[in-house]
Amino acid sequence: MDKKIKILILPGDGVGPEVTSEAKKVINTISDIYKLNIETDYGLFGGVAVDKFDNPFPDETKNKIIESDAVLLGAVGGKKYDNLSKEKKPESGLLALRKQLNLFINIRPIISFSELSNSSSIKSEYIDNLDIVIIRELVSGLYFGEPRGFKDDNTEAFNTMRYNVSEISRISDYAFKLANNRGKKLCSVDKANVLEVSQLWRATVNKLSEKYKDVELSHMYVDNAAMQLVQNPKQFDVVVTENLFGDILSDIASVLTGSIGMLPSASLNENNFGVYEPIHGSAPDIVDQNIVNPIATILSVAMMFQHTFDRLDIYNHILRSVKLVLKEGKYTKDISVNKDYISTEEMGNYIVEKLKGGTSE
């Protein structure tokens, strides 16, 4: 591929630099194997950007994003930033990034690895060969709705959950198309029994379903969906839901994979420009211990090649390489069922070795 691919890496805070360092090894290896012209750059984002620029999403980083084809993000946040004003919190930078780039599509695949069946608290028969995709609307809802804030005396706080038909339609249309190409089943999750926003959500999804006659549509209240994900996860194929519910449900689903350190994500706009990141946080309690699991970040790189660069072959190559390492019984601390585990750096190196071994098992 002659065209230069520009990937911006935002290591962020906490364990972010550790996991993105391992992901960078994978990017370099893939570039060599497939003879891609990949250029990587780094930017400050989150707490580290607050430390230098007094802003979690500084102009310097915004300009680098404009010049890039995709972004790999580590993690943001930390206790030292908890008492900052709202606009300076690392998480506010993350919300601003999503909103400014219009990353309304959040894709969170929930894939079980048979090698990790003992790492999950769920019985193996419920999670064997599990393959679910949660589609989360990412730039509206409770996280962005106005008005929001505190009353002057700080005795009351308020947020607003808000959606319009256009916002619901575009994320639901993406989910219907995905379901149509998979198992032709779509479950829309809401709380329509008590929330007007969810009533509009359900009505909009129902109307849109008329375009997708081959897709079996079901609806589920979010509290029941949380229970069903753990109790009977194989009933789901594609799940679509709003921002807050998607955040919670995908974290719950991490139990199915054995660790939140196994779950990647992609956040896309209408042009398939994406920010790719593990769904775990900055994990300040294990920073610089070389024990964090880098697989979620490495699989996020795989999703980058799949969605932004349209290279499903590279996605599959990375996924197979991860599976081969796990098959050999090499686990980081979070997914090990005994005291034997490998380091973050070792996991990255083993995956790179498998990548170099070829594109097939």
Secondary structure, DSSP 8 states (H G I E B T S, - for coil): --SEEEEEEEEESTTHHHHHHHHHHHHHHHHHHTT-EEEEEE---THHHHHHHSSSS-HHHHHHHHT-SEEEEEE---GGGTTS-GGGSHHHHHHHHHHHTT--EEEEEEE--GGGTTTSSS-HHHHTT-EEEEEEE-SSGGGT-SS-EE-TTSS-EE------HHHHHHHHHHHHHHHHHTTSEEEEEE-TTT-HHHHHHHHHHHHHGGG-TTSEEEEEEHHHHHHHHHH-GGG-SEEEE-HHHHHHHHHHHHHHHT-GGG-EEEEE-TT--EEEEESS---GGGTTSS-S--HHHHHHHHHHHHHTS--HHHHHHHHHHHHHHHHTT---GGG-SSS----HHHHHHHHHHHHHT-S--
